[in-house]
Amino acid sequence: MGGPNPKAKQTDPAVDHRLSTIEAQQQDTATKQKEIEDALAAQQKNFAATLDVLQDNNEAMIHLQKYSIHFLLEAMEQGLMVSSAVTKFAGFLNLPPSSSSINQYLDLAFTAVSALYPALRLSKILDTVSKDADVALTIAKATDTSPPVAAVVLKGLSSDAGQIADVLKKGNDTRMKALAAMKSDPSSGAVTELSKLDASKGPIKDLIATANQAGATFDKVADMISAEFKKRVVNPNATQTESILQKTKKVLTPPDFPTEAELDQLETQYLWQMVTAYCKNKKNNVVYIKSDMPNLSPLFPTRIPGLNNTQIDALVDLFGWGAARGKYFMIPFYSSGYDYLDFIGIPTIIEKAPPGMHRF
């Protein structure tokens, strides 16, 4: 017969409901656990990327610091080089280095050297850095669409939030530490030594002004680095075409600073230009005076009123075999001071024989 089987297991609706509820809760728990695991993995990835941004920022600041030190030390070395050239030129003229009459020849030498080697003008290098930093900073700010850093840190607080906030604080501190280091490193001594030189000299005055301007210019570069850091740290996983360090190196293009040996050549070039300017100044009467009667030359020898024999001989000492030659000083070697004067191109004046003198 088809009636109910009394032995069949009876289900309790309440139990079935309870089991269904438990299963749903387990599924929900598994889903939430997966979400938490994914969130933790993403957060770990984000934290690692944030550390990479911080490292990039630190390296950019270190590069800025090294560049500024090198730049200011170069300014000091060029100042000392010019000062040494002035001292030698003063000795050539038998004048004190502080003599104002020397300045006109130094200014002419500065103009000549700057025309020959424009890349050596530190003020022009600094102007280029300043302009490039302004452009880079403007671009960094214009492309920054990120929310405030604090909002990003507070969003989705977790056990790592404190660590992230600490990383961001370290990043903000990096710039201040770098700028403070610039003031406590050898570059500050370079500026001090440079300021001790004679600022009445045109080239030295230019170098001192450049060194004083450097602080504001390098601060612009630091602003650019900080702006890039802020833009990247709130979205560290975003794809970037260049690192902060790469952008910084583009702004701070390594100049071709002279080596120590080349600075010696440059000093000689300054000295040569000063001597040349002195000899070409008509007021100094550096001219050959020759007799128009060759057979009377023992009685009326060729002479140079504007230079004495010691000075003529000194030309060999200053510019002869002992003077290093190379990229910044390339005039020929001569064994006679008169040959150097011929190379400069001093004029010749023919002296008429006194009345009563006759040709033989």
Secondary structure, DSSP 8 states (H G I E B T S, - for coil): --S--TTS----HHHHHHHHHHHHHHHHHHHHHHHHHHHHHHHHHHHHHHHHHHHHHHHHHHHHHHHHHHHHHHHHHHHHHHHHHHHHHHHHHT--TT-HHHHHHHHHHHHHHHHH-GGG-HHHHHHHHHHHHHHHHHHHHHT-----HHHHHHTT--TTHHHHHHHHHHHHHHHHHHHHHHHHSHHHHHHHHHHTS-TTSHHHHHHHHHHHHHHHHHHHHHHHHHHHHHHHHTSTTS--SS-HHHHHHHHS-------HHHHHHHHHHHHHHHHHHHHH-GGG---EEEES-GGGTTTS--B-TTS-HHHHHHHHHHHSTTS--BTTB-----SSHHHHHHHHT--EEEE---TT----
